[in-house]
Amino acid sequence: MIIKNCKHAEAYFALFVEDLLEKEERQAVQKHLQECPDCLARLAQAQQALLLLKRLQEEDVVLPEGFQARLMQRIMAGELAADVLDFSWQGLITTLLQLLEAIFSMLSGPQPLAAGQPA
């Protein structure tokens, strides 16, 4: 199997993180990740998000239906722009805060527009 582009690679990220890919698929994704720092960063964000979600589930936090899929979609769309390869305390805290912000904004649903704010 050959990964054709980043979008093709991203289709495998959730299965890659959960270790559910066949050996050939896993190797193809790993090869792409070695050559693509952008995908490597998005995969790292996906891994962090899944770890956080698992922790929330261990604490018996009930997440809305489809929440995990929406969060992964936001990560893959690049809406969480943390430098996840920065393993300093500041980098890790920034990443965690962005993930928490995304999670809480998704939990609270759409926000009403303020007066005078364009639709």
Biopython code that builds the backbone (N, CA, C, O; Angstrom):
import numpy as np
from Bio.PDB.StructureBuilder import StructureBuilder

atoms = [
    (1, "MET", "N", (0.839, -1.185, 0.000)),
    (1, "MET", "CA", (0.000, 0.000, 0.000)),
    (1, "MET", "C", (0.883, 1.247, 0.000)),
    (1, "MET", "O", (1.927, 1.287, 0.650)),
    (2, "ILE", "N", (0.445, 2.250, -0.734)),
    (2, "ILE", "CA", (1.174, 3.519, -0.820)),
    (2, "ILE", "C", (0.241, 4.643, -0.386)),
    (2, "ILE", "O", (-0.907, 4.722, -0.822)),
    (3, "ILE", "N", (0.757, 5.509, 0.484)),
    (3, "ILE", "CA", (0.011, 6.700, 0.889)),
    (3, "ILE", "C", (0.258, 7.757, -0.178)),
    (3, "ILE", "O", (1.403, 8.136, -0.427)),
    (4, "LYS", "N", (-0.817, 8.235, -0.813)),
    (4, "LYS", "CA", (-0.698, 9.146, -1.946)),
    (4, "LYS", "C", (-0.479, 10.590, -1.536)),
    (4, "LYS", "O", (0.242, 11.324, -2.213)),
    (5, "ASN", "N", (-1.101, 11.013, -0.419)),
    (5, "ASN", "CA", (-0.993, 12.401, 0.010)),
    (5, "ASN", "C", (-1.405, 12.505, 1.480)),
    (5, "ASN", "O", (-1.769, 11.504, 2.098)),
    (6, "CYS", "N", (-1.349, 13.697, 2.028)),
    (6, "CYS", "CA", (-1.672, 13.909, 3.447)),
    (6, "CYS", "C", (-3.114, 13.538, 3.759)),
    (6, "CYS", "O", (-3.384, 12.918, 4.787)),
    (7, "LYS", "N", (-4.034, 13.907, 2.890)),
    (7, "LYS", "CA", (-5.447, 13.588, 3.132)),
    (7, "LYS", "C", (-5.646, 12.077, 3.188)),
    (7, "LYS", "O", (-6.416, 11.578, 4.009)),
    (8, "HIS", "N", (-4.964, 11.365, 2.330)),
    (8, "HIS", "CA", (-5.033, 9.900, 2.321)),
    (8, "HIS", "C", (-4.463, 9.347, 3.630)),
    (8, "HIS", "O", (-5.030, 8.415, 4.201)),
    (9, "ALA", "N", (-3.365, 9.902, 4.105)),
    (9, "ALA", "CA", (-2.748, 9.446, 5.356)),
    (9, "ALA", "C", (-3.665, 9.710, 6.541)),
    (9, "ALA", "O", (-3.800, 8.864, 7.425)),
    (10, "GLU", "N", (-4.297, 10.882, 6.563)),
    (10, "GLU", "CA", (-5.162, 11.264, 7.682)),
    (10, "GLU", "C", (-6.339, 10.317, 7.855)),
    (10, "GLU", "O", (-6.852, 10.155, 8.963)),
    (11, "ALA", "N", (-6.764, 9.696, 6.775)),
    (11, "ALA", "CA", (-7.876, 8.749, 6.859)),
    (11, "ALA", "C", (-7.521, 7.548, 7.743)),
    (11, "ALA", "O", (-8.411, 6.857, 8.240)),
    (12, "TYR", "N", (-6.239, 7.305, 7.935)),
    (12, "TYR", "CA", (-5.783, 6.163, 8.726)),
    (12, "TYR", "C", (-5.384, 6.538, 10.158)),
    (12, "TYR", "O", (-5.094, 5.651, 10.960)),
    (13, "PHE", "N", (-5.363, 7.825, 10.492)),
    (13, "PHE", "CA", (-4.826, 8.247, 11.785)),
    (13, "PHE", "C", (-5.567, 7.656, 12.978)),
    (13, "PHE", "O", (-4.929, 7.174, 13.914)),
    (14, "ALA", "N", (-6.884, 7.681, 12.968)),
    (14, "ALA", "CA", (-7.620, 7.160, 14.119)),
    (14, "ALA", "C", (-7.319, 5.680, 14.328)),
    (14, "ALA", "O", (-7.113, 5.243, 15.460)),
    (15, "LEU", "N", (-7.293, 4.912, 13.250)),
    (15, "LEU", "CA", (-6.970, 3.485, 13.354)),
    (15, "LEU", "C", (-5.512, 3.285, 13.750)),
    (15, "LEU", "O", (-5.183, 2.345, 14.474)),
    (16, "PHE", "N", (-4.639, 4.174, 13.272)),
    (16, "PHE", "CA", (-3.220, 4.097, 13.620)),
    (16, "PHE", "C", (-3.032, 4.301, 15.123)),
    (16, "PHE", "O", (-2.302, 3.553, 15.773)),
    (17, "VAL", "N", (-3.691, 5.314, 15.661)),
    (17, "VAL", "CA", (-3.579, 5.631, 17.081)),
    (17, "VAL", "C", (-4.111, 4.480, 17.935)),
    (17, "VAL", "O", (-3.548, 4.163, 18.983)),
    (18, "GLU", "N", (-5.189, 3.864, 17.480)),
    (18, "GLU", "CA", (-5.800, 2.763, 18.228)),
    (18, "GLU", "C", (-5.105, 1.425, 17.948)),
    (18, "GLU", "O", (-5.507, 0.398, 18.494)),
    (19, "ASP", "N", (-4.065, 1.429, 17.102)),
    (19, "ASP", "CA", (-3.305, 0.223, 16.737)),
    (19, "ASP", "C", (-4.210, -0.838, 16.104)),
    (19, "ASP", "O", (-4.151, -2.015, 16.459)),
    (20, "LEU", "N", (-5.048, -0.397, 15.157)),
    (20, "LEU", "CA", (-5.994, -1.294, 14.497)),
    (20, "LEU", "C", (-5.693, -1.503, 13.008)),
    (20, "LEU", "O", (-6.501, -2.086, 12.285)),
    (21, "LEU", "N", (-4.536, -1.027, 12.556)),
    (21, "LEU", "CA", (-4.182, -1.182, 11.147)),
    (21, "LEU", "C", (-3.463, -2.507, 10.903)),
    (21, "LEU", "O", (-2.793, -3.047, 11.783)),
    (22, "GLU", "N", (-3.624, -3.008, 9.682)),
    (22, "GLU", "CA", (-2.831, -4.163, 9.249)),
    (22, "GLU", "C", (-1.373, -3.714, 9.138)),
    (22, "GLU", "O", (-1.090, -2.522, 9.024)),
    (23, "LYS", "N", (-0.464, -4.670, 9.171)),
    (23, "LYS", "CA", (0.970, -4.363, 9.168)),
    (23, "LYS", "C", (1.366, -3.480, 7.981)),
    (23, "LYS", "O", (2.100, -2.506, 8.147)),
    (24, "GLU", "N", (0.879, -3.822, 6.784)),
    (24, "GLU", "CA", (1.233, -3.063, 5.580)),
    (24, "GLU", "C", (0.704, -1.629, 5.651)),
    (24, "GLU", "O", (1.406, -0.693, 5.268)),
    (25, "GLU", "N", (-0.513, -1.451, 6.132)),
    (25, "GLU", "CA", (-1.095, -0.116, 6.269)),
    (25, "GLU", "C", (-0.312, 0.703, 7.287)),
    (25, "GLU", "O", (0.000, 1.870, 7.050)),
    (26, "ARG", "N", (0.002, 0.086, 8.419)),
    (26, "ARG", "CA", (0.758, 0.767, 9.476)),
    (26, "ARG", "C", (2.122, 1.230, 8.952)),
    (26, "ARG", "O", (2.548, 2.352, 9.228)),
    (27, "GLN", "N", (2.790, 0.378, 8.211)),
    (27, "GLN", "CA", (4.102, 0.729, 7.657)),
    (27, "GLN", "C", (3.989, 1.888, 6.666)),
    (27, "GLN", "O", (4.848, 2.769, 6.637)),
    (28, "ALA", "N", (2.937, 1.884, 5.863)),
    (28, "ALA", "CA", (2.746, 2.972, 4.895)),
    (28, "ALA", "C", (2.506, 4.301, 5.613)),
    (28, "ALA", "O", (3.049, 5.333, 5.219)),
    (29, "VAL", "N", (1.694, 4.269, 6.665)),
    (29, "VAL", "CA", (1.442, 5.487, 7.436)),
    (29, "VAL", "C", (2.732, 5.956, 8.099)),
    (29, "VAL", "O", (3.040, 7.148, 8.077)),
    (30, "GLN", "N", (3.488, 5.035, 8.686)),
    (30, "GLN", "CA", (4.751, 5.398, 9.339)),
    (30, "GLN", "C", (5.727, 6.019, 8.341)),
    (30, "GLN", "O", (6.415, 6.986, 8.666)),
    (31, "LYS", "N", (5.789, 5.472, 7.139)),
    (31, "LYS", "CA", (6.676, 6.019, 6.109)),
    (31, "LYS", "C", (6.266, 7.457, 5.775)),
    (31, "LYS", "O", (7.116, 8.340, 5.661)),
    (32, "HIS", "N", (4.964, 7.680, 5.619)),
    (32, "HIS", "CA", (4.493, 9.034, 5.322)),
    (32, "HIS", "C", (4.829, 9.985, 6.474)),
    (32, "HIS", "O", (5.246, 11.120, 6.244)),
    (33, "LEU", "N", (4.647, 9.524, 7.704)),
    (33, "LEU", "CA", (4.922, 10.370, 8.866)),
    (33, "LEU", "C", (6.401, 10.755, 8.949)),
    (33, "LEU", "O", (6.734, 11.856, 9.385)),
    (34, "GLN", "N", (7.277, 9.856, 8.534)),
    (34, "GLN", "CA", (8.711, 10.157, 8.541)),
    (34, "GLN", "C", (9.056, 11.266, 7.551)),
    (34, "GLN", "O", (10.039, 11.986, 7.727)),
    (35, "GLU", "N", (8.239, 11.394, 6.514)),
    (35, "GLU", "CA", (8.513, 12.365, 5.458)),
    (35, "GLU", "C", (7.667, 13.638, 5.573)),
    (35, "GLU", "O", (7.893, 14.597, 4.835)),
    (36, "CYS", "N", (6.694, 13.655, 6.496)),
    (36, "CYS", "CA", (5.747, 14.785, 6.549)),
    (36, "CYS", "C", (5.592, 15.307, 7.982)),
    (36, "CYS", "O", (4.827, 14.740, 8.761)),
    (37, "PRO", "N", (6.303, 16.373, 8.336)),
    (37, "PRO", "CA", (6.195, 16.919, 9.694)),
    (37, "PRO", "C", (4.797, 17.451, 10.019)),
    (37, "PRO", "O", (4.398, 17.431, 11.183)),
    (38, "ASP", "N", (4.044, 17.928, 9.022)),
    (38, "ASP", "CA", (2.686, 18.417, 9.273)),
    (38, "ASP", "C", (1.773, 17.284, 9.736)),
    (38, "ASP", "O", (1.025, 17.441, 10.701)),
    (39, "CYS", "N", (1.834, 16.157, 9.058)),
    (39, "CYS", "CA", (1.010, 15.008, 9.452)),
    (39, "CYS", "C", (1.476, 14.459, 10.798)),
    (39, "CYS", "O", (0.656, 14.028, 11.609)),
    (40, "LEU", "N", (2.758, 14.472, 11.034)),
    (40, "LEU", "CA", (3.283, 14.003, 12.318)),
    (40, "LEU", "C", (2.737, 14.865, 13.453)),
    (40, "LEU", "O", (2.382, 14.344, 14.511)),
    (41, "ALA", "N", (2.668, 16.167, 13.243)),
    (41, "ALA", "CA", (2.132, 17.072, 14.263)),
    (41, "ALA", "C", (0.639, 16.824, 14.474)),
    (41, "ALA", "O", (0.172, 16.798, 15.612)),
    (42, "ARG", "N", (-0.121, 16.640, 13.370)),
    (42, "ARG", "CA", (-1.557, 16.372, 13.516)),
    (42, "ARG", "C", (-1.805, 15.031, 14.201)),
    (42, "ARG", "O", (-2.736, 14.903, 14.996)),
    (43, "LEU", "N", (-0.982, 14.040, 13.897)),
    (43, "LEU", "CA", (-1.126, 12.746, 14.556)),
    (43, "LEU", "C", (-0.834, 12.873, 16.052)),
    (43, "LEU", "O", (-1.523, 12.265, 16.872)),
    (44, "ALA", "N", (0.172, 13.651, 16.404)),
    (44, "ALA", "CA", (0.489, 13.863, 17.821)),
    (44, "ALA", "C", (-0.685, 14.540, 18.530)),
    (44, "ALA", "O", (-1.003, 14.192, 19.667)),
    (45, "GLN", "N", (-1.329, 15.502, 17.870)),
    (45, "GLN", "CA", (-2.503, 16.142, 18.455)),
    (45, "GLN", "C", (-3.633, 15.135, 18.624)),
    (45, "GLN", "O", (-4.324, 15.131, 19.644)),
    (46, "ALA", "N", (-3.816, 14.293, 17.633)),
    (46, "ALA", "CA", (-4.866, 13.274, 17.719)),
    (46, "ALA", "C", (-4.594, 12.323, 18.882)),
    (46, "ALA", "O", (-5.515, 11.945, 19.607)),
    (47, "GLN", "N", (-3.338, 11.939, 19.060)),
    (47, "GLN", "CA", (-2.986, 11.052, 20.164)),
    (47, "GLN", "C", (-3.258, 11.724, 21.510)),
    (47, "GLN", "O", (-3.791, 11.096, 22.424)),
    (48, "GLN", "N", (-2.895, 12.990, 21.629)),
    (48, "GLN", "CA", (-3.134, 13.713, 22.875)),
    (48, "GLN", "C", (-4.630, 13.850, 23.149)),
    (48, "GLN", "O", (-5.079, 13.694, 24.284)),
    (49, "ALA", "N", (-5.390, 14.139, 22.107)),
    (49, "ALA", "CA", (-6.834, 14.279, 22.274)),
    (49, "ALA", "C", (-7.464, 12.960, 22.713)),
    (49, "ALA", "O", (-8.328, 12.944, 23.590)),
    (50, "LEU", "N", (-7.032, 11.853, 22.106)),
    (50, "LEU", "CA", (-7.591, 10.557, 22.478)),
    (50, "LEU", "C", (-7.220, 10.181, 23.912)),
    (50, "LEU", "O", (-8.033, 9.601, 24.631)),
    (51, "LEU", "N", (-6.002, 10.508, 24.327)),
    (51, "LEU", "CA", (-5.613, 10.248, 25.718)),
    (51, "LEU", "C", (-6.481, 11.050, 26.678)),
    (51, "LEU", "O", (-6.924, 10.537, 27.706)),
    (52, "LEU", "N", (-6.717, 12.306, 26.337)),
    (52, "LEU", "CA", (-7.557, 13.149, 27.175)),
    (52, "LEU", "C", (-8.989, 12.620, 27.211)),
    (52, "LEU", "O", (-9.612, 12.603, 28.273)),
    (53, "LEU", "N", (-9.510, 12.197, 26.087)),
    (53, "LEU", "CA", (-10.855, 11.631, 26.044)),
    (53, "LEU", "C", (-10.952, 10.367, 26.886)),
    (53, "LEU", "O", (-11.940, 10.165, 27.591)),
    (54, "LYS", "N", (-9.941, 9.524, 26.817)),
    (54, "LYS", "CA", (-9.945, 8.297, 27.623)),
    (54, "LYS", "C", (-9.928, 8.635, 29.111)),
    (54, "LYS", "O", (-10.602, 7.986, 29.911)),
    (55, "ARG", "N", (-9.161, 9.645, 29.472)),
    (55, "ARG", "CA", (-9.135, 10.069, 30.876)),
    (55, "ARG", "C", (-10.498, 10.576, 31.320)),
    (55, "ARG", "O", (-10.952, 10.273, 32.424)),
    (56, "LEU", "N", (-11.145, 11.343, 30.463)),
    (56, "LEU", "CA", (-12.482, 11.838, 30.795)),
    (56, "LEU", "C", (-13.449, 10.673, 30.970)),
    (56, "LEU", "O", (-14.268, 10.681, 31.889)),
    (57, "GLN", "N", (-13.363, 9.682, 30.105)),
    (57, "GLN", "CA", (-14.235, 8.521, 30.201)),
    (57, "GLN", "C", (-13.950, 7.714, 31.475)),
    (57, "GLN", "O", (-14.871, 7.178, 32.091)),
    (58, "GLU", "N", (-12.671, 7.631, 31.867)),
    (58, "GLU", "CA", (-12.311, 6.937, 33.110)),
    (58, "GLU", "C", (-12.907, 7.646, 34.326)),
    (58, "GLU", "O", (-13.186, 7.021, 35.348)),
    (59, "GLU", "N", (-13.096, 8.962, 34.198)),
    (59, "GLU", "CA", (-13.684, 9.751, 35.278)),
    (59, "GLU", "C", (-15.207, 9.760, 35.180)),
    (59, "GLU", "O", (-15.877, 10.507, 35.894)),
    (60, "ASP", "N", (-15.742, 8.933, 34.299)),
    (60, "ASP", "CA", (-17.189, 8.810, 34.091)),
    (60, "ASP", "C", (-17.837, 10.090, 33.586)),
    (60, "ASP", "O", (-19.005, 10.353, 33.873)),
    (61, "VAL", "N", (-17.076, 10.894, 32.828)),
    (61, "VAL", "CA", (-17.640, 12.069, 32.181)),
    (61, "VAL", "C", (-18.369, 11.588, 30.936)),
    (61, "VAL", "O", (-17.778, 10.921, 30.086)),
    (62, "VAL", "N", (-19.636, 11.920, 30.826)),
    (62, "VAL", "CA", (-20.430, 11.500, 29.679)),
    (62, "VAL", "C", (-20.293, 12.560, 28.588)),
    (62, "VAL", "O", (-20.667, 13.717, 28.779)),
    (63, "LEU", "N", (-19.755, 12.150, 27.453)),
    (63, "LEU", "CA", (-19.566, 13.068, 26.339)),
    (63, "LEU", "C", (-20.740, 12.930, 25.366)),
    (63, "LEU", "O", (-21.296, 11.842, 25.213)),
    (64, "PRO", "N", (-21.110, 14.014, 24.721)),
    (64, "PRO", "CA", (-22.217, 13.950, 23.761)),
    (64, "PRO", "C", (-21.920, 12.980, 22.617)),
    (64, "PRO", "O", (-20.762, 12.757, 22.264)),
    (65, "GLU", "N", (-22.963, 12.418, 22.053)),
    (65, "GLU", "CA", (-22.813, 11.502, 20.933)),
    (65, "GLU", "C", (-22.086, 12.205, 19.780)),
    (65, "GLU", "O", (-22.425, 13.335, 19.428)),
    (66, "GLY", "N", (-21.106, 11.546, 19.206)),
    (66, "GLY", "CA", (-20.356, 12.093, 18.081)),
    (66, "GLY", "C", (-19.263, 13.060, 18.473)),
    (66, "GLY", "O", (-18.602, 13.623, 17.600)),
    (67, "PHE", "N", (-19.053, 13.270, 19.760)),
    (67, "PHE", "CA", (-18.073, 14.250, 20.225)),
    (67, "PHE", "C", (-16.665, 13.905, 19.758)),
    (67, "PHE", "O", (-15.949, 14.760, 19.238)),
    (68, "GLN", "N", (-16.271, 12.644, 19.947)),
    (68, "GLN", "CA", (-14.914, 12.236, 19.584)),
    (68, "GLN", "C", (-14.673, 12.438, 18.094)),
    (68, "GLN", "O", (-13.605, 12.907, 17.700)),
    (69, "ALA", "N", (-15.643, 12.094, 17.267)),
    (69, "ALA", "CA", (-15.496, 12.261, 15.819)),
    (69, "ALA", "C", (-15.346, 13.742, 15.458)),
    (69, "ALA", "O", (-14.536, 14.091, 14.599)),
    (70, "ARG", "N", (-16.127, 14.616, 16.114)),
    (70, "ARG", "CA", (-16.021, 16.055, 15.834)),
    (70, "ARG", "C", (-14.671, 16.609, 16.272)),
    (70, "ARG", "O", (-14.084, 17.447, 15.586)),
    (71, "LEU", "N", (-14.180, 16.137, 17.419)),
    (71, "LEU", "CA", (-12.873, 16.601, 17.880)),
    (71, "LEU", "C", (-11.778, 16.173, 16.912)),
    (71, "LEU", "O", (-10.907, 16.971, 16.565)),
    (72, "MET", "N", (-11.819, 14.919, 16.474)),
    (72, "MET", "CA", (-10.809, 14.434, 15.531)),
    (72, "MET", "C", (-10.889, 15.214, 14.218)),
    (72, "MET", "O", (-9.863, 15.504, 13.602)),
    (73, "GLN", "N", (-12.099, 15.548, 13.794)),
    (73, "GLN", "CA", (-12.280, 16.322, 12.571)),
    (73, "GLN", "C", (-11.624, 17.695, 12.712)),
    (73, "GLN", "O", (-10.975, 18.172, 11.781)),
    (74, "ARG", "N", (-11.792, 18.329, 13.875)),
    (74, "ARG", "CA", (-11.170, 19.645, 14.102)),
    (74, "ARG", "C", (-9.654, 19.540, 14.097)),
    (74, "ARG", "O", (-8.967, 20.420, 13.577)),
    (75, "ILE", "N", (-9.133, 18.466, 14.676)),
    (75, "ILE", "CA", (-7.685, 18.272, 14.687)),
    (75, "ILE", "C", (-7.181, 18.104, 13.258)),
    (75, "ILE", "O", (-6.207, 18.741, 12.859)),
    (76, "MET", "N", (-7.846, 17.245, 12.492)),
    (76, "MET", "CA", (-7.404, 16.981, 11.126)),
    (76, "MET", "C", (-7.543, 18.218, 10.241)),
    (76, "MET", "O", (-6.792, 18.373, 9.277)),
    (77, "ALA", "N", (-8.482, 19.090, 10.551)),
    (77, "ALA", "CA", (-8.665, 20.314, 9.781)),
    (77, "ALA", "C", (-7.644, 21.385, 10.173)),
    (77, "ALA", "O", (-7.605, 22.458, 9.571)),
    (78, "GLY", "N", (-6.825, 21.094, 11.172)),
    (78, "GLY", "CA", (-5.808, 22.045, 11.591)),
    (78, "GLY", "C", (-6.341, 23.161, 12.461)),
    (78, "GLY", "O", (-5.695, 24.200, 12.596)),
    (79, "GLU", "N", (-7.522, 22.965, 13.060)),
    (79, "GLU", "CA", (-8.113, 24.008, 13.890)),
    (79, "GLU", "C", (-7.464, 24.097, 15.262)),
    (79, "GLU", "O", (-7.657, 25.086, 15.970)),
    (80, "LEU", "N", (-6.707, 23.096, 15.647)),
    (80, "LEU", "CA", (-5.944, 23.156, 16.898)),
    (80, "LEU", "C", (-4.488, 23.332, 16.490)),
    (80, "LEU", "O", (-3.833, 22.374, 16.079)),
    (81, "ALA", "N", (-3.993, 24.538, 16.601)),
    (81, "ALA", "CA", (-2.693, 24.869, 16.021)),
    (81, "ALA", "C", (-1.571, 24.866, 17.042)),
    (81, "ALA", "O", (-0.710, 25.745, 17.004)),
    (82, "ALA", "N", (-1.556, 23.927, 17.932)),
    (82, "ALA", "CA", (-0.479, 23.855, 18.924)),
    (82, "ALA", "C", (0.768, 23.254, 18.297)),
    (82, "ALA", "O", (0.690, 22.443, 17.374)),
    (83, "ASP", "N", (1.900, 23.660, 18.807)),
    (83, "ASP", "CA", (3.153, 23.041, 18.383)),
    (83, "ASP", "C", (3.369, 21.836, 19.288)),
    (83, "ASP", "O", (4.057, 21.924, 20.305)),
    (84, "VAL", "N", (2.776, 20.715, 18.908)),
    (84, "VAL", "CA", (2.787, 19.551, 19.784)),
    (84, "VAL", "C", (4.160, 18.901, 19.877)),
    (84, "VAL", "O", (4.374, 18.036, 20.726)),
    (85, "LEU", "N", (5.069, 19.292, 19.042)),
    (85, "LEU", "CA", (6.410, 18.728, 19.131)),
    (85, "LEU", "C", (7.284, 19.516, 20.098)),
    (85, "LEU", "O", (8.448, 19.169, 20.299)),
    (86, "ASP", "N", (6.747, 20.555, 20.690)),
    (86, "ASP", "CA", (7.439, 21.337, 21.700)),
    (86, "ASP", "C", (7.141, 20.692, 23.053)),
    (86, "ASP", "O", (6.063, 20.878, 23.618)),
    (87, "PHE", "N", (8.115, 19.929, 23.566)),
    (87, "PHE", "CA", (7.891, 19.192, 24.801)),
    (87, "PHE", "C", (8.329, 19.961, 26.045)),
    (87, "PHE", "O", (8.474, 19.371, 27.116)),
    (88, "SER", "N", (8.541, 21.268, 25.917)),
    (88, "SER", "CA", (8.808, 22.076, 27.101)),
    (88, "SER", "C", (7.505, 22.175, 27.887)),
    (88, "SER", "O", (6.431, 21.890, 27.356)),
    (89, "TRP", "N", (7.601, 22.580, 29.147)),
    (89, "TRP", "CA", (6.385, 22.732, 29.956)),
    (89, "TRP", "C", (5.430, 23.722, 29.318)),
    (89, "TRP", "O", (4.219, 23.502, 29.298)),
    (90, "GLN", "N", (5.973, 24.811, 28.795)),
    (90, "GLN", "CA", (5.122, 25.829, 28.173)),
    (90, "GLN", "C", (4.408, 25.248, 26.954)),
    (90, "GLN", "O", (3.216, 25.492, 26.764)),
    (91, "GLY", "N", (5.116, 24.489, 26.133)),
    (91, "GLY", "CA", (4.506, 23.878, 24.950)),
    (91, "GLY", "C", (3.424, 22.883, 25.321)),
    (91, "GLY", "O", (2.364, 22.856, 24.696)),
    (92, "LEU", "N", (3.681, 22.061, 26.336)),
    (92, "LEU", "CA", (2.689, 21.076, 26.761)),
    (92, "LEU", "C", (1.454, 21.747, 27.357)),
    (92, "LEU", "O", (0.327, 21.317, 27.109)),
    (93, "ILE", "N", (1.667, 22.790, 28.135)),
    (93, "ILE", "CA", (0.537, 23.502, 28.735)),
    (93, "ILE", "C", (-0.288, 24.186, 27.642)),
    (93, "ILE", "O", (-1.518, 24.150, 27.684)),
    (94, "THR", "N", (0.372, 24.802, 26.676)),
    (94, "THR", "CA", (-0.335, 25.442, 25.572)),
    (94, "THR", "C", (-1.185, 24.423, 24.821)),
    (94, "THR", "O", (-2.345, 24.688, 24.504)),
    (95, "THR", "N", (-0.606, 23.260, 24.539)),
    (95, "THR", "CA", (-1.338, 22.203, 23.843)),
    (95, "THR", "C", (-2.546, 21.752, 24.658)),
    (95, "THR", "O", (-3.647, 21.623, 24.122)),
    (96, "LEU", "N", (-2.345, 21.514, 25.937)),
    (96, "LEU", "CA", (-3.428, 21.071, 26.799)),
    (96, "LEU", "C", (-4.544, 22.113, 26.864)),
    (96, "LEU", "O", (-5.723, 21.766, 26.802)),
    (97, "LEU", "N", (-4.176, 23.377, 26.987)),
    (97, "LEU", "CA", (-5.188, 24.435, 27.042)),
    (97, "LEU", "C", (-5.984, 24.515, 25.750)),
    (97, "LEU", "O", (-7.198, 24.715, 25.786)),
    (98, "GLN", "N", (-5.323, 24.363, 24.614)),
    (98, "GLN", "CA", (-6.040, 24.396, 23.339)),
    (98, "GLN", "C", (-6.985, 23.210, 23.220)),
    (98, "GLN", "O", (-8.113, 23.360, 22.750)),
    (99, "LEU", "N", (-6.537, 22.036, 23.641)),
    (99, "LEU", "CA", (-7.412, 20.866, 23.594)),
    (99, "LEU", "C", (-8.614, 21.047, 24.514)),
    (99, "LEU", "O", (-9.745, 20.740, 24.139)),
    (100, "LEU", "N", (-8.360, 21.548, 25.722)),
    (100, "LEU", "CA", (-9.468, 21.777, 26.651)),
    (100, "LEU", "C", (-10.447, 22.815, 26.117)),
    (100, "LEU", "O", (-11.661, 22.659, 26.247)),
    (101, "GLU", "N", (-9.915, 23.867, 25.519)),
    (101, "GLU", "CA", (-10.779, 24.900, 24.941)),
    (101, "GLU", "C", (-11.654, 24.302, 23.846)),
    (101, "GLU", "O", (-12.851, 24.584, 23.776)),
    (102, "ALA", "N", (-11.057, 23.479, 22.995)),
    (102, "ALA", "CA", (-11.830, 22.844, 21.922)),
    (102, "ALA", "C", (-12.888, 21.922, 22.496)),
    (102, "ALA", "O", (-14.023, 21.901, 22.021)),
    (103, "ILE", "N", (-12.523, 21.163, 23.510)),
    (103, "ILE", "CA", (-13.464, 20.232, 24.120)),
    (103, "ILE", "C", (-14.631, 20.979, 24.745)),
    (103, "ILE", "O", (-15.787, 20.627, 24.507)),
    (104, "PHE", "N", (-14.350, 21.999, 25.536)),
    (104, "PHE", "CA", (-15.427, 22.724, 26.198)),
    (104, "PHE", "C", (-16.288, 23.499, 25.218)),
    (104, "PHE", "O", (-17.494, 23.631, 25.427)),
    (105, "SER", "N", (-15.689, 24.016, 24.147)),
    (105, "SER", "CA", (-16.512, 24.723, 23.154)),
    (105, "SER", "C", (-17.424, 23.739, 22.433)),
    (105, "SER", "O", (-18.548, 24.087, 22.071)),
    (106, "MET", "N", (-16.953, 22.519, 22.223)),
    (106, "MET", "CA", (-17.789, 21.517, 21.567)),
    (106, "MET", "C", (-18.864, 20.994, 22.518)),
    (106, "MET", "O", (-19.969, 20.669, 22.084)),
    (107, "LEU", "N", (-18.553, 20.912, 23.799)),
    (107, "LEU", "CA", (-19.537, 20.446, 24.777)),
    (107, "LEU", "C", (-20.659, 21.464, 24.969)),
    (107, "LEU", "O", (-21.817, 21.099, 25.170)),
    (108, "SER", "N", (-20.296, 22.743, 24.905)),
    (108, "SER", "CA", (-21.296, 23.777, 25.160)),
    (108, "SER", "C", (-22.138, 24.093, 23.932)),
    (108, "SER", "O", (-23.149, 24.786, 24.046)),
    (109, "GLY", "N", (-21.747, 23.604, 22.767)),
    (109, "GLY", "CA", (-22.546, 23.811, 21.550)),
    (109, "GLY", "C", (-22.312, 25.184, 20.960)),
    (109, "GLY", "O", (-21.444, 25.925, 21.420)),
    (110, "PRO", "N", (-23.089, 25.528, 19.935)),
    (110, "PRO", "CA", (-22.919, 26.828, 19.270)),
    (110, "PRO", "C", (-23.246, 27.969, 20.210)),
    (110, "PRO", "O", (-24.179, 27.890, 21.010)),
    (111, "GLN", "N", (-22.471, 29.020, 20.104)),
    (111, "GLN", "CA", (-22.654, 30.196, 20.947)),
    (111, "GLN", "C", (-23.484, 31.238, 20.212)),
    (111, "GLN", "O", (-23.305, 31.416, 19.007)),
    (112, "PRO", "N", (-24.379, 31.927, 20.893)),
    (112, "PRO", "CA", (-25.168, 32.988, 20.218)),
    (112, "PRO", "C", (-24.265, 34.153, 19.832)),
    (112, "PRO", "O", (-23.274, 34.442, 20.503)),
    (113, "LEU", "N", (-24.628, 34.813, 18.740)),
    (113, "LEU", "CA", (-23.855, 35.968, 18.284)),
    (113, "LEU", "C", (-24.148, 37.163, 19.183)),
    (113, "LEU", "O", (-25.282, 37.379, 19.610)),
    (114, "ALA", "N", (-23.100, 37.933, 19.461)),
    (114, "ALA", "CA", (-23.281, 39.152, 20.240)),
    (114, "ALA", "C", (-23.915, 40.214, 19.364)),
    (114, "ALA", "O", (-23.815, 40.145, 18.139)),
    (115, "ALA", "N", (-24.569, 41.196, 19.972)),
    (115, "ALA", "CA", (-25.200, 42.284, 19.230)),
    (115, "ALA", "C", (-24.157, 43.004, 18.387)),
    (115, "ALA", "O", (-23.079, 43.347, 18.873)),
    (116, "GLY", "N", (-24.483, 43.226, 17.134)),
    (116, "GLY", "CA", (-23.575, 43.923, 16.248)),
    (116, "GLY", "C", (-22.524, 43.021, 15.626)),
    (116, "GLY", "O", (-21.724, 43.487, 14.815)),
    (117, "GLN", "N", (-22.500, 41.739, 15.983)),
    (117, "GLN", "CA", (-21.517, 40.818, 15.410)),
    (117, "GLN", "C", (-22.065, 40.272, 14.101)),
    (117, "GLN", "O", (-23.223, 39.856, 14.047)),
    (118, "PRO", "N", (-21.250, 40.264, 13.037)),
    (118, "PRO", "CA", (-21.734, 39.779, 11.736)),
    (118, "PRO", "C", (-22.088, 38.288, 11.816)),
    (118, "PRO", "O", (-21.437, 37.525, 12.530)),
    (119, "ALA", "N", (-23.099, 37.895, 11.096)),
    (119, "ALA", "CA", (-23.543, 36.500, 11.078)),
    (119, "ALA", "C", (-22.690, 35.662, 10.169)),
    (119, "ALA", "O", (-22.926, 34.461, 10.036)),
]
sb = StructureBuilder()
sb.init_structure("model")
sb.init_model(0)
sb.init_chain("A")
sb.init_seg("    ")
for serial, (resi, resn, name, xyz) in enumerate(atoms, 1):
    if name == "N":
        sb.init_residue(resn, " ", resi, " ")
    sb.init_atom(name, np.array(xyz, "f"), 0.0, 1.0, " ", f" {name:<3s}", serial, name[0])
structure = sb.get_structure()
